[in-house]
Amino acid sequence: MESPNWTTSQEFIFSAFPYSWGKSVICFIPLLFIYAFIVVGNLVIMAVVHLNTHLHTPMYFLISALSFLEIWYTTATIPEMLSSLLSERRSISLNGCLLQMYFFHSTGISEVCLLTAMAFDRYLAICSPLHYPTIMTPKLCAQLTFSCCVCGFVTPLPEIAWISTLPFCGSNRLEHIFCDFLPVLRLACTDTQAIIMIQIVDIVHAVEIITAVMLTVMSYVGIVAVILRIRSAEGRRKAFSTCVSHLTVFLLFFGNVALMYLRFSATYSLFWDTAIALGFTVLSPFFNPIIYSLRNKEIKEAIRKHLGQAKI
């Protein structure tokens, strides 16, 4: 049971997908469309920001970096979901599962850090407009983005390394639509060690989420305080409009993440676990390109300009 060869060759079976072929196809088609839209939408945003020099500002640099991370964040899970929907076995190896968990959480944590950095950018732009160009330089933007990625790709390593040492035996039915810490830990043989690990994972996730939320809330408290001191209604509307897209993406992403990872001892049914997981792995990334393109006048105008040039 504890043989290293047996452990590394074990497969997990995803049990949260529909069993009938018809229901699987019904789920596969919209999921494939959503994934294609996420990839194409984010590539369009990155291309538009790159091709238009007037968009070479800190805010759009961070939006472009977020779009890049979104592509890899969804690629960590959705292709495997699509494959499982069309497969009879719906299995994943232990090593494949560990890799999926690592890339899913590393890109997800990088996004959390980047969204927090974007809140800081909006705070500087509105609260210190005169000093903003000298503080938020291209070099600082690159350093912030790099730091977010380093934080994201380093933070999950101890958890992944620890899980890789656990023996897995008995049931290999993973009650989830992708590999995640808690569903995998529930299949570990060592009950005491797994319980301790679950508690540590809960604490780590809670610290990450609460820290990001607190920093973002502090930024927006300062932003709101400054906006309320603006005398004209038009000035207040214009100042707040620069934050609407980021605030919407932040609430959409963190709302679902908090429901999943701030549960502590609470448990949900498989249906609600799956629904919440789809919220932050599929729906939130799906809406992000829409929010940043349809809610952003400059990006909309840049897209129209390039579409017009293509027609000509």
Secondary structure, DSSP 4 states (H G I P E B T S, - for coil): ---HHHHHH-EEEE-SS-SSHHHHHHHHHHHHHHHHHHHHHHHHHHHHHHH-GGG-SHHHHHHHHHHHHHHHHHHTTHHHHHHHHH-SS-EEEHHHHHHHHHHHHHHHHHHHHHHHHHHHHHHHHHH-TTTHHHHS-HHHHHHHHHHHHHHHHHTTHHHHHHHHTS-B-S--EE-SSS--HHHHHTTBS-HHHHHHHHHHHHHHHHHHHHHHHHHHHHHHHHHHHHHHT--SHHHHHHHHHHHHHHHHHHHHHHHHHHHHHS-TT----HHHHHHHHHIIIIIHHHHHHHHHHHS-HHHHHHHHHHHHHHH-
